[in-house]
Amino acid sequence: MICEQWRDKLDAYVDGAEGDFKGLEEHLRSCPSCSAEVLSRVQLKRATRAAAARYTPSQGFRLRVEKSVRAKRGPVRFILWIPSLTAAIAALLIVMSVVLWERHQVHEIAVAQLLDMHVATIASPNPVDVVSTDRHTVKPWFQGKLPFTFNIPELAGSPYKLLGGKLVYIHDQPAAQLLFELRKHELSVFIAQETKGASSTGESETRENGFSVESWTQDGLRYVIVSDTNAGDVRDLGNLLKAVAKQ
C-alpha cells in the first residue's frame, strides 16, 4: 500500500517537476522495488532522447528552405554571388546548430548514465567494494585499479561521512565512485580522467530528475557529484574535494 501511494508521482519526480518529493525520496532509500522502477523510467527517458537526436530532416524540408532563400533574393540580379553566400551562411548555421545539439545530447546522456549508477548504488545491498570511513583505507584500495590518483578530504568536523568506494567504468574507462553520507542522504562522487573532445569541461550545477548534480575539471580529472540532497550540500562537498585536490 505504501508503494502504491507514491506510484502516481514517479513520472513527475523523474521529469524534475516542481513539488515536494521529500517523502518520496525517503521511501526510495528504503524500497528497492520503487528505486528500480525510478531507474527503469530514467533509462526509458534517456532512450527516447537518444532516438530523437537521430532524427534527420526530410528532402521536402530541404526544398522548402531553398525555396525560401530564393524568394528573399534582392532585386539587383547582377550580384550573382549573393544567393550562394546566403545559402552558405544558412548551411553553416544549420551545421553549427546540429553540432551544438549533439554535444548537448552527449552531455545529457552522460549525466543520465551517472544518475543510473547512483540510483543503482544506493538501492544495492552492497553499495561499495571497500567499506570504510577512513580515507587512508579507501584511497590506497584504488591503487593499481586506476591509471590516476586522487585525494579524499579530511571530514573530521564536517557533517559528511565517508562510506567507502568502488571501481566503475565511464565511457569504457576505469573510474572511481566514492560514497558519502549527509543526514541520511547519500552522495556519489565520480572521478575519471578527462577525455579529449569532452562535451563539458567547465563547472556546472544542475538539477536532473530530482537530483542535484555538480561537475568540474581539475588537474586533468573530471569530478561529478550526484545526490538527492540540496544543491548547497553538494556544493559544500565539492569545495572540500577541490581544496584537497590542490594539496
Secondary structure, 3 states (H helix, E strand, C coil): CHHHHHHCCHHHHHCCCCCCCHHHHHHHHHCHHHHHHHHHHHHHHHHHHHHHHCCCCCHHHHHHHHHHHHHCCCCCCCCCHHHHHHHHHHHHHHHHHHHHHHHHHHHHHHHHHHHHHHHHHHHCCCCCCEECCCHHHHHHHCECCECCCCCCCCCCCCCCEEEEEEEEEECCEEEEEEEEEECCEEEEEEEEECCCCCCCCCCEEEEECCEEEEEEEECCEEEEEEECCCHHHHHHHHHHHHHHHCC
